[in-house]
Amino acid sequence: MSDPIAARPTPDRAGIRVICNDHSGRNSREAEAIDRAMKVLGPEAELRHVKGRDIAGAAQAAVGEGVGTVVAAGGDGTIMAVASALRGSGCALGILPLGTFNFFARGYGIPEDPESAARVIAAGHRRKVDLGAVNGQLFLNNASIGVYPAILKERETVYRRWGRRRIAAHWSVLKTFWRFRRPLKVEIEVEGQRRRFRTPLVFAARSAFQLEHFGLQGADCIRDGKFSVFVAPNEGRMGLLSDALRLAVRQMRLGEDFELICTDRLTIHLRRAQQLVACDGEKFTMRGPLEFEMIRDAFEVIVPEEAKDKVQPGGRAA
């Protein structure tokens, strides 16, 4: 194995800090992946295991200490927490994908193999990225209200029993759809125009890769630097189950299974004072209304050399 290439931080920053979700560190497969990556990164890289709720704080500490590259070792929720702390800092984000789906990493061509991902980090090729935000909370791939936060809750139970597997994640979707009974009553405001919806799900997407993975429309909207907002019709749980099956076989129908709104800013007005919001697989309780906006050039992410000048999978041309 060749020696790792030194990372290329801004002149006043140096070193690599790897922040690992402590949950990942307890999984033998993921622990082995981290160990393999650290061997590639070499002695200049420092590993920190932290609990999920402390990830953002650990990243902020790294920024304050002048670290040049902070690596998120985990899934999209871990990456989101680290990315939020790096916003505007001049510190680059490296990614060691250890999640179930890894949509953000895969969208930028970052390998899921730990040694290959570590070599990308060591090479240090950066590019600026745009992110979405809801009420100030950044998200990488998507933010949603309705049935999806309920799916996440069920998924935690399934993972505890069966482990973090993609088939288990799909099973949690079916179980939640079967049990879900209460659609939301919302008003969605875009450019001063309000529309009322009774819906089980409002899903704001920022990952073109994720949409294409599931055969959904809206990727071009995301590449134009906007949100693709999906609003599901209120068809009851049998309708949700039917939609889940069509999603699985990539046959979702625009206008029948969902309505698509393309915009770079929207407001969701709620009937209730607070709403559970899912952002990249993490749950947050937020007060309404929910304000969605684009954050341009939020931070820099380290990507493979061939991806640094391509059109961003989640936004505009670099």
Secondary structure, DSSP 8 states (H G I E B T S, - for coil): ----------TT-EEEEEEEEHHHHHSHHHHHHHHHHHHHH-TTEEEEEE-GGGHHHHHHHHHHTTEEEEEEEESHHHHHHHHHHHTTSS-EEEEEE-SSS-HHHHHTT--SSHHHHHHHHHHT-EEEEEEEEETTEEESSEEEEEHHHHHHHHHHHHHHHH-S-HHHHHHHHHHHHHH----EEEEEEETTEEEEEEESEEEEE--HHHHHHTT-S-HHHHHTT-EEEEE----HHHHHHHHHHHHHTT---BTTTBEEEEESEEEEEESSSEEEEEETTEEEEEESSEEEEEEEEEEEEE--GGGTTSB-TTSSB-
